Amino acid sequence: MNKWYNNISDSEKRLLQIGTVLIGIALFWTLVFLPINKKIETKSQLQERLLGQLNEMKSFEISDFGYQTVSTEIIPDGTTFSSWVDQQMSVLGIQELVNRTEPIDNNTLVIWLSNVTFDQVIDWLQNIHKQYGIQVDQIDVNVTDSALGLTNIRMRLIK
C-alpha cells in the first residue's frame, strides 16, 4: 500500500488526502453529529411539553380542580364506606378493574385499579368529591398504555 502511494502523482495524492478528509467529515456528520443533534432536539421538545403541562397545572385554581364542595350529599345509613365505593364504581363500570380494596378504618379506603382509563377515574373522583365530599389523600399513577390512557392506580379515599 505504501509503495502504491509513493508511485502516484502529487495531484493524485492531494486528491486522495482531500477525499479522505471529506469522507471523514461525512462519517463524523452522520455517525456522531446527527444522532446527538436529534437526541438534543427530542429532549428539548420533551422539556417544552413538560413545562407547558406544569404551567397548565399551576394555572388551575383550587376550585377548578374540585377541592371545594358545592353541595355535600350524605352516604346512606347502614352502608359502609367500602361498599358504597364499590357501588359507585359499579355504576361507573370500573368495578371489574379493581384489583384490591383495603379499608383502613370506617372513613378511609385504599383501592388498587389496573388498566383503567385515567380520565374516567379522575372525572369520577371529582364528581364524588363535589357530591359527597370524598377526598383523595394519596394517589399513585403508573401509565401502562399512554396511547389509550390506561393506568394502574393506587389511591386512598377519605370520607
N, C-alpha and C positions, 0 to 999 in steps of 0.2 A: 504494500500500500504506500509505503514511504517512497519507494523507487518510482511508482507511478506518479506521485505528487511532484517529485523533483523533475520529472520529464515533461510536465505540462507547461505551457507558456505562462508568462506573468499575468496576462489579461484573463486567462482561464483560472489562475489561482485567485485573482481578485474576485472574479465572478463566483467562484466556489466559496470564498470567505463571506461575501455578501449574502449568498444564498443560505449559508449555514446560519448567519445571524438572523435573517428573515424567518427561517424555519424555527429557530429557537424562540424568537419573539411570538410567532404564531402559536407554538406549543404552549408557551407561558400564558398567552392570552386565553386559549381555550381550556387548558387544564388547571390553571390557577386563578386568574383574574375573574373570568366569567362566573365560575361557581361561587367564589367568595362574594362577588357583587350581588349575585342572585340571592344568596343567603342573607346578606345585609338588607336587601330590599324587602325580603319576606319578613324579617324581624321588625323592620321599620313599619311595615303595614300592620303587623300584629300589634305593635305598641300603639299605633294610632287608633286602631279599633278598640283596644282595651282602655285607652284614655277616654275615648268617646263614650264607652259604656260607663266608666267611672264618673264622668261628668254628668251623664244622664241620671245615674243613681243618686248623685249628690243633689241634683236639681229637684228630685221628688220631695215634696213636703210630707210631713208625718201623716197628715190627714189623707193625702193621696194614696198612701200605701195601706191605709186601713187600720191604723193603730187607735184611732178614736172611734168608739162605737156610736152608731146612730140611735138604735133602739135595741135594748137587750131583751130577748125573749128568754124564758126560763126553760131549762131542760125538764121534761115531765117527771113528776114524783114517781118513785118506785122504779125508776130506770137508772142503772148505774152509768157512770160516765163512759166506761169502755163499751157497754152495749149500745149506748146512744151513738157513739162514734162509729161503731160497726154498722148501725142502721143508716147513718148519714153516708158512709162510704158505699153501702149497697145501693142507695138511691143514685149516687154519682156513677156507679158502675165500676168502681175500682176495688171492691171487696176481694175479688179473686187475685188481685195483685199484692195483697198483704201477706208478707212472709211470717210476721210475728207481731203480737201486741203484748206489752208488758205494763200492767197497771203498777204504778209506784205507790199511790195512795188513792183515796176516793176522788181526788181532784186532779191527778196527774197520770198521763198515759204516754208510753213510748211506743211508737209504731215504726215498723220496717216495711217499706214498699219496694218492689223490684219491677223494673221495666215499665214504669208508669210515666205518662206524659207530664212533663214538668208544668206546663201552662195550666193543665187541668187541676193539678194539685194546688198550685198557688191560688188559682181562682176560688177553689173550694175553701182553702184556709182563710182567704179574705172574706168570703161570704159568712163562714161560721163565726168569724171574729166580729163582723158587723152585726149579725143577728143575735148571737149568743154570748159574745164577749170572750170566746175561747182564744187563748193566746198561744203562740208558738214560742216556747222558751229556748229550744235548741233545734237546729236542723243541720243535717249533713247531706249534701247532694253530690252524687257521683254520676257523671254522664256516661251512659252505656252506648247510645247512638245519637250523636249530635244532629245528624240529618233529620231524624224523626222526632227529636226532642225527648227521647226516652232516658230516664234516670233511675238510679237506685236512691231512695231517700230514707233516712232515719230521722225522725223528729219527735220532740217531746211537747205534748199539748197540755195546757193547764186551764182548768175550768175556773 
